[in-house]
Amino acid sequence: MNSLAPERDWLALAREVLDIEVEGLAAARGQLGPGFLQALRRMAGCTGRVVVTGIGKSGLVGRKIAATLSSTGTPSYFLHPVEGAHGDMGMIRADDVILALSNSGETDELLNILPAFRALGAFIAAITGDPESSLGRLADAVIPVHVPREACPLGLAPTASTTATLAVGDALAVCLMEYKGFDTNDFRRVHPGGSLGRQLSLSVGSLMHSENLPLARLGEPLSLALETLNRGGLGLVAVLDGEGRVGGVLTDGDVRRMVCRGGFRPEDPVETYMTRNPRRVRVGDSAARALDIMEAHQILVLPVVGEDDRLAGLIHLHDLLGKGRFRFAPGPSGGSGD
């Protein structure tokens, strides 16, 4: 190894590396096509497991892709090609999908076990920088990931190519989540030990606000409801009828729309401007169900009702994600889908 290089603009070099990585990602994006769709559909319909394989840097990327697939609803594991050639092929079944990674497409250790995959009847998808390589010709579906150049100044160390391959693996995982309808309940099931998984397994009643709630009554002047909204700190006022049932909500978003329309009068009853029949959850519902509703309708606060439909509390998105554990930039809150 030569002596240390003279001082230079290292930040400029670092930015150049990132520019090359971005260039590689853009190239990979432009190459997505029928091979990606074919692999995606076979992986979505796989009744076995997705077996990711590769060696060297591709193997390291493959381990991460396999872990991401498994944690997002697609059972997967990593198979080292050398270990596969020495007995681990016994884990492969005909209903598995093989995802083989090799930038050159000419990795001997990988090519040596592909005929065995084929003999078992497993579907083979390849991510490679050369679709015309030996790997590309042996695969049933090819996802080309060819980058214009590596960030390594020698052009030897896999850098931009491994970044692009990893990103394509993420694209497969995210598309599979959507394809298979993987939701927060599924996330909780496969992440039982994670802090978010534990949080989402709790009931709404154990997380909701139940004291000093920002409340208004039907018939109350808008001006009083606005004062309560301002003091409440949740971005929502629950508007109750005479029996304590939720008749509607007044949110920051409602106020914003009211001001934009103009012509509102503070002495008008609050129901003139509130959102009627808002979405709500019950005390015994899971936090995961509340989060599903919030995500689907872009809601930050939900009323929580008991079996008698009377208001029991309010729950904020922040409560679901961990009280005080997650921090968000200041912004408007809403309970009606703002």
C-alpha positions in Angstrom: 0.0 0.0 0.0 1.3 3.4 -0.9 1.8 6.2 1.6 -1.1 8.4 2.5 -2.3 10.7 -0.3 -1.8 14.4 0.0 -4.7 16.4 1.5 -7.5 17.0 -1.0 -11.1 18.1 -1.0 -12.6 14.9 0.5 -16.1 16.3 0.7 -16.0 16.9 -3.1 -14.9 13.3 -3.6 -17.6 12.0 -1.2 -20.2 13.9 -3.2 -18.8 12.5 -6.4 -19.2 9.0 -5.0 -22.8 9.7 -4.1 -23.5 11.2 -7.5 -22.2 8.0 -9.1 -24.4 5.9 -6.8 -27.4 8.1 -7.8 -26.5 7.6 -11.4 -26.5 3.9 -10.9 -29.9 3.9 -9.3 -31.3 6.0 -12.1 -29.9 3.5 -14.6 -31.5 0.6 -12.7 -34.8 2.4 -12.5 -34.8 2.8 -16.3 -34.1 -1.0 -16.8 -37.1 -2.2 -14.9 -39.4 -4.1 -17.2 -41.0 -7.5 -18.0 -38.4 -9.5 -16.1 -39.2 -7.6 -12.9 -42.9 -8.2 -13.3 -42.4 -11.9 -14.1 -40.3 -12.3 -11.0 -42.7 -10.3 -8.8 -45.7 -12.4 -9.8 -43.9 -15.7 -9.3 -42.7 -14.5 -5.9 -46.2 -13.3 -4.9 -47.7 -16.7 -5.8 -44.9 -18.7 -4.3 -46.2 -21.4 -2.0 -42.7 -22.3 -0.8 -40.0 -19.8 0.1 -37.9 -17.3 -1.8 -34.3 -18.5 -1.7 -31.8 -15.7 -2.3 -28.3 -16.8 -3.3 -25.1 -15.1 -4.3 -21.4 -14.9 -3.2 -19.1 -12.1 -2.2 -20.6 -8.7 -2.1 -23.6 -10.0 -3.9 -24.0 -12.5 -1.1 -24.0 -9.8 1.5 -26.6 -7.9 -0.4 -28.6 -11.1 -0.8 -28.7 -11.6 2.9 -30.2 -8.2 3.4 -32.8 -8.8 0.6 -33.8 -12.1 2.2 -34.2 -10.5 5.6 -36.3 -7.6 4.1 -38.5 -10.1 2.3 -39.1 -12.2 5.4 -40.0 -9.2 7.5 -42.5 -7.9 5.0 -44.5 -11.0 4.5 -42.6 -13.1 1.9 -40.9 -16.1 3.6 -37.3 -16.1 2.5 -33.8 -17.2 3.5 -30.3 -16.9 2.1 -28.4 -19.8 0.7 -24.7 -19.6 0.2 -23.8 -21.2 -3.1 -20.8 -23.2 -1.7 -22.9 -24.5 1.2 -25.6 -25.3 -1.3 -23.2 -27.5 -3.3 -22.2 -29.3 -0.1 -25.6 -30.5 1.2 -27.8 -27.4 1.8 -29.5 -27.9 -1.6 -31.6 -30.4 0.4 -33.6 -27.4 1.7 -34.8 -26.5 -1.8 -38.3 -27.5 -3.0 -40.0 -27.3 -6.4 -42.4 -24.7 -5.1 -39.6 -22.3 -4.1 -38.5 -19.3 -6.1 -34.7 -18.8 -6.5 -33.4 -15.2 -6.6 -29.8 -15.4 -7.8 -27.5 -12.4 -7.6 -24.4 -11.8 -9.7 -23.2 -8.5 -11.2 -21.1 -10.3 -13.9 -23.5 -13.2 -14.3 -20.4 -15.5 -14.5 -19.8 -16.4 -10.9 -18.6 -20.0 -11.0 -19.9 -21.0 -7.5 -23.3 -19.7 -8.4 -23.4 -21.2 -11.9 -22.4 -24.6 -10.5 -25.6 -25.0 -8.5 -28.1 -23.5 -11.0 -28.6 -26.9 -12.8 -29.6 -28.5 -9.5 -32.2 -25.7 -9.0 -33.5 -26.4 -12.5 -33.6 -30.2 -11.9 -35.7 -29.6 -8.8 -38.2 -27.6 -10.8 -37.7 -24.3 -8.9 -38.3 -21.0 -10.7 -35.1 -19.0 -11.1 -35.1 -15.2 -11.2 -31.7 -13.4 -11.7 -30.6 -9.9 -10.8 -27.5 -9.3 -12.9 -25.6 -6.6 -14.7 -25.4 -8.7 -17.9 -28.7 -10.3 -19.1 -26.7 -12.1 -21.8 -24.4 -13.8 -19.3 -24.5 -17.4 -18.3 -26.7 -16.6 -15.4 -29.0 -14.5 -17.5 -29.4 -17.4 -20.1 -30.1 -20.0 -17.3 -32.7 -17.9 -15.5 -36.5 -18.0 -16.1 -36.7 -14.2 -15.5 -34.0 -11.6 -15.6 -34.0 -8.3 -13.8 -31.1 -6.3 -15.4 -29.2 -4.0 -13.1 -26.4 -2.5 -15.2 -24.7 0.6 -13.8 -22.7 3.0 -16.0 -19.7 2.8 -13.6 -18.6 1.9 -10.1 -17.8 4.6 -7.6 -14.5 2.8 -6.8 -11.7 4.9 -8.6 -10.2 1.6 -9.8 -13.5 0.4 -11.2 -13.0 -2.8 -9.3 -14.8 -2.8 -5.9 -18.6 -3.3 -6.2 -20.1 0.0 -5.1 -22.8 1.5 -7.4 -23.7 -2.0 -8.6 -24.4 -3.3 -5.1 -26.3 -0.2 -4.1 -28.5 -0.6 -7.2 -29.0 -4.4 -6.6 -30.0 -3.7 -3.0 -32.5 -1.0 -4.1 -34.1 -3.4 -6.6 -34.5 -5.9 -3.8 -36.2 -3.3 -1.8 -38.5 -2.5 -4.8 -39.4 -6.2 -5.0 -40.2 -6.3 -1.2 -42.4 -3.2 -1.3 -44.2 -4.3 -4.4 -44.8 -7.7 -2.8 -46.2 -6.0 0.3 -48.8 -4.1 -1.8 -49.4 -7.1 -4.1 -50.2 -9.4 -1.1 -52.0 -6.8 1.0 -49.4 -6.9 3.9 -50.7 -4.5 6.6 -49.9 -3.4 10.1 -51.6 -6.5 11.6 -49.3 -8.6 9.5 -46.3 -6.5 10.5 -47.2 -7.0 14.2 -47.4 -10.8 13.6 -43.9 -11.0 12.1 -42.4 -8.5 14.5 -43.7 -9.6 17.9 -40.5 -8.6 19.6 -40.1 -5.2 18.2 -41.1 -2.1 20.1 -43.6 -1.1 17.3 -45.0 -4.6 17.2 -45.5 -4.6 21.0 -47.1 -1.2 20.8 -49.6 -2.2 18.1 -50.6 -5.3 20.0 -52.0 -3.2 22.8 -55.7 -2.1 23.0 -56.8 1.4 22.1 -58.2 1.7 25.7 -54.7 1.3 27.2 -53.2 4.1 25.0 -56.0 6.7 24.7 -56.4 10.0 26.4 -59.3 9.9 28.8 -58.9 12.9 31.1 -59.2 16.6 30.4 -60.5 15.9 26.9 -61.3 18.8 24.5 -65.1 18.6 24.3 -67.9 20.7 23.0 -71.7 20.1 23.0 -74.1 20.3 20.1 -75.7 23.8 20.0 -72.6 25.4 21.6 -71.3 28.5 19.8 -68.4 28.0 17.5 -66.4 30.5 19.4 -66.4 28.4 22.6 -65.4 25.3 20.6 -62.5 27.1 19.0 -61.3 28.2 22.4 -61.4 24.5 23.5 -59.6 23.4 20.3 -56.9 25.9 20.9 -56.4 24.8 24.5 -56.7 21.0 23.9 -53.4 20.4 22.1 -54.7 17.4 20.1 -55.9 19.3 17.0 -59.5 18.0 17.5 -62.6 18.8 19.6 -65.1 16.0 20.1 -68.7 17.4 19.8 -71.1 15.4 22.0 -74.9 15.1 22.1 -76.9 15.2 25.3 -76.2 11.5 25.9 -72.4 11.8 25.6 -72.3 10.3 22.1 -70.1 11.7 19.4 -72.1 13.8 17.0 -69.1 15.1 15.2 -65.6 16.6 15.5 -64.1 20.0 14.9 -60.5 19.7 13.7 -57.7 22.1 12.8 -58.4 21.1 9.2 -62.1 22.0 9.5 -61.0 25.4 10.8 -58.6 25.9 8.0 -61.3 25.1 5.4 -63.7 27.3 7.2 -61.3 30.3 7.1 -60.6 29.7 3.4 -64.3 29.6 2.5 -65.0 32.7 4.6 -68.4 33.9 5.8 -68.3 32.0 9.1 -69.8 33.5 12.3 -68.5 32.8 15.7 -72.0 32.8 17.2 -73.2 30.0 14.9 -73.6 26.5 16.6 -70.5 24.4 16.3 -72.4 21.7 14.3 -72.6 24.2 11.4 -68.9 23.7 10.8 -68.0 20.3 12.3 -67.4 17.0 10.5 -70.4 14.8 11.2 -70.3 11.1 11.8 -66.5 10.9 12.1 -64.6 7.7 12.0 -64.0 6.1 15.4 -62.7 3.1 17.2 -63.8 1.2 20.2 -62.0 0.8 23.5 -61.3 -2.9 22.9 -59.9 -2.4 19.4 -56.3 -3.1 18.8 -53.9 -0.2 18.2 -53.1 -1.9 14.9 -56.7 -1.4 13.8 -56.6 2.2 14.8 -53.4 2.7 12.9 -54.9 1.1 9.8 -57.8 3.5 9.9 -55.5 6.5 10.4 -53.2 5.5 7.5 -56.1 4.7 5.1 -57.9 8.1 5.7 -54.9 10.3 6.7 -56.3 11.0 10.2 -54.2 12.0 13.2 -56.8 11.7 16.0 -59.7 9.3 16.5 -62.6 9.4 19.0 -62.7 6.2 21.1 -66.2 5.0 22.1 -67.5 2.3 24.5 -70.0 -0.4 23.9 -72.8 2.2 24.4 -71.2 4.5 21.8 -70.5 7.1 24.4 -67.1 8.8 24.1 -64.5 7.1 26.2 -61.4 8.9 25.0 -59.3 10.2 22.1 -56.3 8.6 20.6 -53.5 10.3 18.6 -51.2 8.8 16.0 -48.3 9.6 18.3 -49.8 7.4 21.1 -49.9 4.5 18.7 -46.3 4.8 17.7 -45.0 5.1 21.3 -45.7 7.8 23.8 -42.7 10.2 23.8 -40.5 7.7 21.9 -41.1 9.1 18.4 -40.7 12.8 17.7 -42.4 14.6 14.8 -41.9 18.0 13.2 -44.5 20.5 14.3 -47.5 20.6 11.9 -51.3 20.7 11.8 -53.3 18.0 13.4 -56.6 16.7 12.2 -59.3 14.1 12.9 -61.3 14.1 9.7 -58.8 13.1 7.1 -56.8 16.3 6.7 
